[in-house]
Each structure stands twice: as C-alpha cells, then as structure tokens.
Amino acid sequence: MRVLVTGASGFIGLHLCAKLATAGRTTIACSRSRVEAPEIFYVASPELSGKADWISALSGVDTIVHLAGRAHVDGTGNAAEVDAEYQRINAGATRRLAGQAVDAGVKHFVLMSSLHAVAASADTMIDGTTVPHPVSAYGRSKLAAEQAVQEELAGSDCGWSILRPPLVYGPGNKANFGLLLKLVKTGLPLPLASVHNRRSFIYVENLVDLITTCLGNSKAFGKTFLPSDGEDVSTPELIRKIAKANASVEQGAGSREQGASIGEQRSEAGKPTRHSPSLFPFPASLLKAIGRLPGLGALRKLTSSLYVDSEPVRRDLGWTPPFTMEEGLNRTLAGRVEI
C-alpha cells in the first residue's frame, strides 16, 4: 500500500507517518515543512486552494489520508472574508485533491474532518443522526470539505471515509489542550468546581490507530465516524486526571517520594500540593457568559459540553482504542510516543 499523507508535518501527521512507516507501508509525506524520517518520502505541498496541483504527489498512490488544512486563519477582514478564506483553504483544496485522486486511480480517500463540522457545543450526545449545524467559519469549511469529497468521488472507484474527532491530545500538542496542561502544572486555583459539563477527547495514538484500521478497509467505505477514547469527562474530572498523570510521571522520574499516594499528596501545612489541583466554585452561568466574549473561546470550551457516540466505529470496524484516557494522559505528560 502506498499512502499519501497531506499535512504530514502537523501534530497528527507526524504521529501517523511514523506509525505507517514502522508498519512497513510506503508513506509519502506531503507538507509545506519538510518531513525527514527513515522510510518516509517527502513531497512539497502545493498552496492550499481550489487551484492546488496535487498530481505529482499522487503518482502511484492508492490511499490518501487528508489532514492538511487550517484551524486558524490570520487576518483582519470582516466575517465574510474570513469565511471565504477558510473555504478556500479547507474546502477548495480538498475538492481539488479529491477530483485529481479519481483521475490518478486512488482507491481510498480518508478525510480528517472535525466535530466542529457538526457543532461547537451540545447538551446532548452527538451521533450519526445529529444534523450538522456548524457555528464557526472553521466548522462550516470542514463540513463543506466533507461534502466536496462525497461529491467528487460519487460514482468513482474511490471509496471515502470521514473522521470527525473531538479534541485530540498527545505529546507535542501546543493548542488549547497544551495550554490546559501548563495551567494545571502551575497548581494555581481554578474557578471550575461548579462546572458540570461532559466532553469527549481522543488520544492522538488512538486516532492514528483508527486511521490505520480504516486504510483500504471496505467496512469503512462511505461512512462518517465519531471516534473518541470512550470516556467522557467533565472539565473538573479532566483537570484531576491531568494532575494525577503529572504526579505519576514526576514520581516515576524520582522527583517525589515513591511512597506518596498520587492525588493525595499534602504539604506540611496540610494544603494541596500542585499535584492535587485546587478547584473552587464560581457561578457556571457567569463563566459561560464570560466565555462568549471575543478571544475567550478556550474558556467556553472548558465550560460547555460536547460528547459523541463512538460505539458505531467500534462495532463497524471491530476497533478498540489501544490506550485508555489515563494511559494517554500519562504518555502525554511523559512525552512518550509508541510506534
């Protein structure tokens, strides 16, 4: 199998390329930043737009994993201009790639979409029957990319699979999850004890394992999946799990007494240490209101719910995440990747 990975230099892309190469699959890493690793062939990515020329990258390829795109668009334009830029990059380039993939004889196209193609928050579980209602320019562009793939591949010999993951975490994640890790490590008191939300997450190596399970698998053709670790948690629960993982990693490194009980460590004054996070109550309604202010999207995510039904992907593909959330968090804090 000859696999083309677009966006190969990104967070998910680097993990995926390493996994594919280790598994002995011919891997072509396509990105603007050069990827240099054993058993991986690099090809420069075209500028992402509806005019992108992917022909040279598609030579001899039978499977595509399309990760390339933009989660953040820089610009000071109005809402319409920002929306158009997202559409040009995320939807236009995807449509162009799908169309040229058909001409190149590609047999399987795996698109990495996003849960934001459906919603940014929801008080009920998102499943296969949930009608997409993206509220951001990014979410609308990812939904448009999904539609473009289905339209371009309709009636062809190329099957498609779409993945809509929730927030992805793991070693090297510098986005919102990475900021949360740093915040928890400081041990600063956090006003989140009154938050009673529910969110899904997926460890990057679990997502990579699912992608490799999908490749060339006819059971994945024509399906849209909502993967997760399978353990939905509230923000206070997540923070406690992160703190516990951080304590576990530091104890393993010998930075704390091995006999101490993780999550129960106390200072001499009886106060919680930085491994036992201090969460204090604050009106959840006020937190939500503050989170609606411009530039406070990260706070909004900490207080809202967004969880998925991952049972269909497990059932249809016979897939089980190789790592639990606890294991994923431990490996994230330790900076370990298993390939």
PyMOL commands that set and color helices and strands:
alter all, ss='L'
color gray80, all
select helices_A, chain A and resi 11-22+79-104+115-117+137-153+176-186+204-214+218-220+235-252+284-291+297-303+311-317+325-334
alter helices_A, ss='H'
color red, helices_A
select strands_A, chain A and resi 2-6+26-31+40-44+63-66+108-112+159-163+167-169+201-203+223-225
alter strands_A, ss='S'
color yellow, strands_A
deselect
rebuild
show_as cartoon
